[in-house]
């Protein structure tokens, strides 16, 4: 079989990036167009929106978010801050978000995305920055799922500085949906997980949607302190503020035994495809009731009924070390692993 050869012209096509784009810092005058682009983008999430980012007090981060445009049209946005390091200032994909990176217009081609990255790198060099970092969402947050942006960042010299494994359930696997002959294979909930769901139901546990954040937060604080010696990432005031800023994007589901709340799950509806379970907690004295199994089962069912495609449990690793107990539970619910990657490009002495 003959090797396929590239002509010089074809090689030039491979090596040339897309066209250049204008890059400016975000200002309040950009807000409406920014929100519109994120809403329509192929990979934008709740964490890209100004409505989410602005819950942070102005003094918490040095905002340096960027807008990419061609003429008057926005083609991409990048929520970002400046952080100080030993060598100098670094542009960071917003540290107040679980993930971020570039949110891209649905009309942007892969070649144009390459040009956006070239424009980003050039801008950072012109600003005297020493590096640029961004944390990417798993590929299922894009429509259709893809890793083109990650590939292009790597092509431009970005290196992986950390990778976490997120456990994600395809909601096509929920038993309420009858798979067709064309349905792709998905991991089903285990027999053990289903048995515990039935146990919770048999013991009188009921799951409902709720707006009682204060009662949920008490359980969350207690659970994190007992299990991890930690505090929630958000204060109760911040969660209440986010709920106000993002109507119907924060969803609280709780489990009751009689009149007592014994467990809860707070999820962020990140975009039209994916819900992220941000907090899951329970009262230790009721662990044997298996309320968490029923809570997850019901929550995934309701999200599937809304038309969402994936349920993200979040990462199950810290510094590349797996939390095997967490992974076993999430696999039991039907989850598979997807990478959440943080990438960095060093700019000192380059170009």
Backbone torsions as a table, in degrees:
resi	resn	phi	psi	omega
1	UNK	NA	130.3	-177.5
2	UNK	-74.3	142.5	173.4
3	UNK	-68.5	144.7	174.8
4	UNK	-81.4	126.1	-177.9
5	UNK	-105.0	147.0	175.0
6	UNK	-98.3	130.6	174.2
7	UNK	-74.2	159.8	177.4
8	UNK	-54.2	-41.2	179.9
9	UNK	-65.1	-39.5	179.1
10	UNK	-65.8	-38.0	178.4
11	UNK	-64.6	-40.3	176.7
12	UNK	-59.4	-40.3	179.3
13	UNK	-62.2	-38.4	-179.4
14	UNK	-69.2	-36.5	-172.8
15	UNK	-86.9	-19.5	-178.7
16	UNK	-83.7	134.1	176.9
17	UNK	-80.2	-173.1	177.2
18	UNK	-76.7	-175.6	-179.5
19	UNK	-71.2	168.5	-178.6
20	UNK	-86.8	157.2	-177.9
21	UNK	-132.6	152.1	175.0
22	UNK	-73.7	139.5	179.9
23	UNK	-127.7	123.4	177.3
24	UNK	-136.5	158.0	175.4
25	UNK	-70.8	146.5	176.6
26	UNK	-63.7	138.9	170.3
27	UNK	-132.4	166.2	-177.0
28	UNK	-60.2	-25.1	178.9
29	UNK	-68.2	-17.4	179.9
30	UNK	-88.1	-7.4	-165.8
31	UNK	-56.7	-47.0	-175.8
32	UNK	-63.6	-45.7	179.7
33	UNK	-67.1	-36.8	177.8
34	UNK	-58.5	-52.0	-177.9
35	UNK	-62.4	-37.4	178.8
36	UNK	-65.1	-41.3	178.9
37	UNK	-64.9	-45.0	180.0
38	UNK	-60.5	-42.1	-178.5
39	UNK	-62.1	-37.3	-176.2
40	UNK	-94.3	-8.3	-170.0
41	UNK	-68.6	164.5	179.8
42	UNK	-76.8	-21.8	-172.8
43	UNK	-140.4	10.8	-179.3
44	UNK	-70.5	151.2	179.5
45	UNK	-133.8	173.7	174.1
46	UNK	-51.2	-36.0	-176.1
47	UNK	-71.4	-12.3	175.3
48	UNK	-87.7	-16.8	-171.6
49	UNK	-75.4	147.5	173.9
50	UNK	-65.8	-31.9	179.5
51	UNK	-58.2	-38.6	176.6
52	UNK	-76.4	-50.7	-173.0
53	UNK	-60.4	-32.2	-174.7
54	UNK	-78.5	-1.7	173.5
55	UNK	-72.1	-20.9	176.7
56	UNK	-71.5	134.6	173.5
57	UNK	-57.4	145.6	-175.2
58	UNK	-58.0	-31.1	-176.7
59	UNK	-82.0	-8.1	-176.2
60	UNK	-71.3	-40.3	-178.3
61	UNK	-132.2	155.1	173.0
62	UNK	-94.0	91.0	-173.8
63	UNK	-63.8	133.8	176.2
64	UNK	-144.0	49.1	179.9
65	UNK	-69.3	149.6	-173.3
66	UNK	-121.8	146.8	176.0
67	UNK	-117.6	131.9	178.5
68	UNK	-111.8	130.8	-175.6
69	UNK	-142.8	160.9	172.4
70	UNK	-128.0	107.2	-172.2
71	UNK	67.3	-128.0	179.7
72	UNK	-95.0	1.3	-175.0
73	UNK	-96.4	126.7	172.5
74	UNK	-74.2	133.6	178.5
75	UNK	-116.3	-19.4	178.9
76	UNK	-164.4	156.5	173.0
77	UNK	-136.1	153.6	-179.8
78	UNK	-136.4	103.4	172.7
79	UNK	-66.4	126.5	-173.4
80	UNK	-156.6	162.2	174.8
81	UNK	-134.5	167.4	170.6
82	UNK	-102.5	126.4	173.4
83	UNK	-117.7	146.2	-178.3
84	UNK	-92.2	135.3	177.4
85	UNK	-129.9	173.5	-179.1
86	UNK	-57.0	-45.5	179.6
87	UNK	-73.8	-27.3	-175.9
88	UNK	152.5	-171.4	-175.1
89	UNK	-72.3	143.0	-179.1
90	UNK	-123.8	134.0	171.7
91	UNK	-83.0	120.0	-176.1
92	UNK	-118.1	130.3	166.6
93	UNK	-49.0	133.2	-159.7
94	UNK	-49.3	117.4	-177.9
95	UNK	-71.4	-10.3	176.2
96	UNK	-87.4	11.2	179.5
97	UNK	-126.0	152.7	177.9
98	UNK	-63.7	-36.6	176.6
99	UNK	-160.5	170.0	-177.5
100	UNK	-165.8	-106.9	-175.2
101	UNK	80.6	-167.9	-178.2
102	UNK	-73.8	132.3	167.7
103	UNK	-101.0	128.8	-168.0
104	UNK	-112.9	143.5	174.4
105	UNK	-62.7	144.8	-179.8
106	UNK	-65.5	-16.1	-178.8
107	UNK	-89.4	-2.2	-175.0
108	UNK	-82.3	130.9	177.8
109	UNK	-84.3	170.5	177.4
110	UNK	-64.3	-39.0	178.9
111	UNK	-64.2	-39.3	177.7
112	UNK	-69.6	-34.7	175.0
113	UNK	-60.9	-38.8	175.7
114	UNK	-60.1	-40.2	178.3
115	UNK	-67.5	-35.1	176.8
116	UNK	-63.2	-42.8	179.1
117	UNK	-65.7	-41.0	176.5
118	UNK	-59.3	-42.4	180.0
119	UNK	-66.0	-37.1	177.2
120	UNK	-62.9	-48.0	-178.2
121	UNK	-62.4	-43.5	179.4
122	UNK	-62.3	-43.8	178.9
123	UNK	-59.3	-45.2	-177.7
124	UNK	-63.4	-39.4	177.3
125	UNK	-64.6	-43.6	-179.9
126	UNK	-62.5	-30.0	-180.0
127	UNK	-83.6	-1.9	179.3
128	UNK	75.4	23.7	178.4
129	UNK	-80.5	149.6	-176.5
130	UNK	-95.6	-16.0	-179.5
131	UNK	-164.8	163.5	173.1
132	UNK	-135.4	134.5	-179.7
133	UNK	-126.6	148.8	170.4
134	UNK	-151.2	145.3	177.0
135	UNK	-103.7	122.9	-175.7
136	UNK	-96.9	144.0	172.8
137	UNK	-72.1	154.8	171.9
138	UNK	-55.6	155.1	-172.3
139	UNK	-61.3	-21.9	-178.0
140	UNK	-69.9	-10.8	176.5
141	UNK	-77.4	-13.1	177.6
142	UNK	-92.4	155.6	178.5
143	UNK	-127.3	115.0	-7.5
144	UNK	-72.5	164.0	179.7
145	UNK	-55.4	129.1	-179.9
146	UNK	-159.1	167.7	178.6
147	UNK	-127.5	32.2	-178.9
148	UNK	-63.6	-43.7	-179.6
149	UNK	-61.8	-43.9	179.4
150	UNK	-61.7	-43.0	177.9
151	UNK	-59.8	-45.5	-177.0
152	UNK	-68.4	-36.3	175.3
153	UNK	-61.7	-43.6	178.7
154	UNK	-63.3	-39.2	178.1
155	UNK	-59.1	-33.5	-178.7
156	UNK	-87.2	4.4	174.9
157	UNK	102.8	0.8	175.2
158	UNK	-64.9	138.4	179.1
159	UNK	-116.6	154.5	178.1
160	UNK	-77.0	125.5	175.9
161	UNK	-105.7	-21.5	172.6
162	UNK	-161.4	150.3	177.0
163	UNK	-140.9	128.2	176.8
164	UNK	-114.9	152.1	179.6
165	UNK	-101.3	116.2	176.7
166	UNK	-94.0	136.8	178.8
167	UNK	-96.7	119.1	-170.2
168	UNK	-129.4	135.6	179.0
169	UNK	-102.2	129.1	168.6
170	UNK	-77.0	120.3	-177.0
171	UNK	-71.6	-5.8	171.2
172	UNK	-65.8	-18.1	-176.3
173	UNK	-84.1	-5.8	-177.0
174	UNK	-65.8	136.8	-174.6
175	UNK	-62.4	-16.8	178.5
176	UNK	-70.5	-16.5	179.5
177	UNK	-101.1	128.8	177.3
178	UNK	-88.7	114.6	-177.6
179	UNK	-67.7	141.9	175.2
180	UNK	-89.3	174.4	179.8
181	UNK	-64.4	-24.3	-178.3
182	UNK	-90.5	-5.8	-177.0
183	UNK	-65.2	135.4	177.8
184	UNK	-68.6	154.3	179.3
185	UNK	-65.8	139.9	178.4
186	UNK	-135.6	156.6	176.9
187	UNK	-78.9	128.8	179.4
188	UNK	-90.1	156.1	171.9
189	UNK	-61.1	144.2	-177.1
190	UNK	-75.0	160.2	176.9
191	UNK	-60.5	-36.6	179.1
192	UNK	-65.2	-42.4	178.7
193	UNK	-62.2	-44.7	-179.7
194	UNK	-65.0	-35.5	178.4
195	UNK	-63.3	-39.8	179.6
196	UNK	-70.6	-31.8	173.2
197	UNK	-61.5	-46.3	179.5
198	UNK	-64.9	-35.1	178.8
199	UNK	-62.7	-45.4	179.4
200	UNK	-60.7	-45.0	179.1
201	UNK	-62.9	-42.5	-179.4
202	UNK	-65.7	-25.8	-179.8
203	UNK	-91.8	6.2	173.1
204	UNK	91.9	13.0	178.2
205	UNK	-75.4	135.6	177.7
206	UNK	-125.5	140.6	-178.9
207	UNK	-114.7	132.4	-179.4
208	UNK	-141.1	159.5	168.3
209	UNK	-74.4	150.2	-174.4
210	UNK	-148.2	156.6	170.3
211	UNK	-118.4	17.1	-177.8
212	UNK	-89.1	71.3	-179.9
213	UNK	-61.7	-40.1	-178.4
214	UNK	-58.9	-44.0	179.8
215	UNK	-66.7	-40.9	176.5
216	UNK	-61.2	-42.7	-175.4
217	UNK	-64.9	-33.6	176.8
218	UNK	-62.4	-43.1	177.7
219	UNK	-65.2	-42.4	-179.5
220	UNK	-60.1	-48.6	179.7
221	UNK	-59.7	-44.9	-178.3
222	UNK	-65.0	-44.5	-178.1
223	UNK	-63.8	-45.6	-180.0
224	UNK	-66.3	-38.5	179.6
225	UNK	-65.6	-43.4	-177.9
226	UNK	-69.5	-41.5	-172.5
227	UNK	-88.1	-34.5	-171.6
228	UNK	-129.7	-2.7	-175.3
229	UNK	60.1	35.3	-173.5
230	UNK	-125.3	171.2	176.0
231	UNK	-118.1	156.2	176.8
232	UNK	-59.8	149.6	176.9
233	UNK	-61.2	-38.0	-178.8
234	UNK	-106.9	146.2	169.8
235	UNK	-78.7	164.9	176.6
236	UNK	-61.1	-38.3	178.5
237	UNK	-62.8	-40.9	179.5
238	UNK	-66.1	-41.5	178.4
239	UNK	-64.0	-40.5	177.8
240	UNK	-63.9	-38.4	178.0
241	UNK	-66.2	-43.0	178.1
242	UNK	-63.2	-39.4	178.6
243	UNK	-61.2	-37.6	178.8
244	UNK	-71.8	-42.1	-177.7
245	UNK	-70.2	-30.5	-171.6
246	UNK	-124.6	72.8	-176.1
247	UNK	-55.8	129.1	176.4
248	UNK	69.1	8.9	178.3
249	UNK	-98.4	-21.3	171.5
250	UNK	-101.6	124.0	-176.6
251	UNK	-121.0	123.6	177.9
252	UNK	-108.8	125.0	174.5
253	UNK	-122.9	135.6	-174.5
254	UNK	-131.6	155.0	177.9
255	UNK	-109.8	133.9	178.1
256	UNK	-115.4	145.5	165.9
257	UNK	-119.8	104.7	-171.1
258	UNK	65.7	-124.4	-179.8
259	UNK	-96.1	3.0	-174.7
260	UNK	-104.5	128.5	173.4
261	UNK	-74.6	124.1	-176.0
262	UNK	-118.7	-9.1	179.5
263	UNK	-162.8	161.2	178.6
264	UNK	-157.0	158.9	178.2
265	UNK	-139.8	120.5	176.1
266	UNK	-108.4	119.4	-177.6
267	UNK	-116.1	148.2	171.5
268	UNK	-103.6	126.2	172.3
269	UNK	-82.2	100.5	-169.2
270	UNK	-75.8	-39.1	173.2
271	UNK	-158.6	-166.4	-174.3
272	UNK	-70.4	-6.7	-175.0
273	UNK	-113.3	-29.3	-166.1
274	UNK	-132.4	135.2	168.4
275	UNK	-111.3	137.2	-178.5
276	UNK	-111.0	122.5	176.2
277	UNK	-77.4	105.5	-175.1
278	UNK	-87.0	-39.5	177.4
279	UNK	-134.0	131.7	170.9
280	UNK	-130.3	128.6	-176.1
281	UNK	-149.5	162.9	-179.9
282	UNK	-156.7	160.7	173.9
283	UNK	-80.8	125.2	-175.2
284	UNK	-55.7	-37.7	-175.7
285	UNK	-68.9	-11.2	179.2
286	UNK	-112.4	16.9	-176.4
287	UNK	-58.3	-36.5	-176.9
288	UNK	-66.2	-13.7	179.2
289	UNK	-79.3	-10.6	177.3
290	UNK	57.6	39.0	-179.8
291	UNK	-63.1	-32.4	-178.0
292	UNK	-64.8	-39.0	177.8
293	UNK	-60.1	-47.8	179.9
294	UNK	-66.2	-39.5	-179.7
295	UNK	-60.5	-46.6	178.9
296	UNK	-65.4	-43.1	-179.6
297	UNK	-59.6	-47.9	-178.7
298	UNK	-66.5	-42.8	-178.7
299	UNK	-62.0	-45.0	179.1
300	UNK	-64.0	-37.7	178.1
301	UNK	-61.8	-46.0	-178.4
302	UNK	-66.5	-38.4	177.2
303	UNK	-66.9	-38.2	177.0
304	UNK	-62.8	-40.1	179.0
305	UNK	-62.7	-28.7	177.9
306	UNK	-78.0	-13.3	-179.9
307	UNK	102.7	3.8	175.9
308	UNK	-70.5	154.1	-173.9
309	UNK	-104.7	-25.7	-174.6
310	UNK	-139.7	150.0	174.4
311	UNK	-123.8	115.1	-174.8
312	UNK	-98.4	116.2	176.8
313	UNK	-76.2	-11.3	-174.0
314	UNK	91.9	-178.5	-174.8
315	UNK	-74.6	149.6	179.0
316	UNK	-118.5	19.0	-178.1
317	UNK	-135.0	152.3	171.0
318	UNK	-132.5	120.9	-178.7
319	UNK	51.4	45.7	177.1
320	UNK	69.4	8.4	177.5
321	UNK	-99.4	119.8	-178.4
322	UNK	-71.6	141.4	168.2
323	UNK	-91.5	94.9	-170.0
324	UNK	-64.7	-35.2	178.1
325	UNK	-64.3	-42.6	178.7
326	UNK	-65.5	-42.6	179.4
327	UNK	-62.7	-42.4	179.9
328	UNK	-61.3	-43.5	178.6
329	UNK	-62.6	-46.0	-175.7
330	UNK	-70.4	-36.2	173.3
331	UNK	-61.5	-38.2	177.3
332	UNK	-59.8	-32.2	178.0
333	UNK	-80.4	-5.4	178.0
334	UNK	105.8	13.6	-174.7
335	UNK	-83.1	149.6	171.8
336	UNK	-123.6	160.7	-175.7
337	UNK	-90.4	136.8	173.5
338	UNK	-132.6	145.1	-177.2
339	UNK	-78.4	138.6	167.0
340	UNK	-114.6	109.2	-168.2
341	UNK	-108.5	141.0	170.8
342	UNK	-110.7	128.1	-174.7
343	UNK	-123.0	149.6	-176.0
344	UNK	-140.6	139.1	174.2
345	UNK	-117.9	121.7	175.0
346	UNK	-81.8	132.0	-175.6
347	UNK	-106.8	-14.5	-178.5
348	UNK	-60.4	125.0	173.8
349	UNK	75.0	3.4	-179.2
350	UNK	-98.4	143.4	173.9
351	UNK	77.3	NA	NA
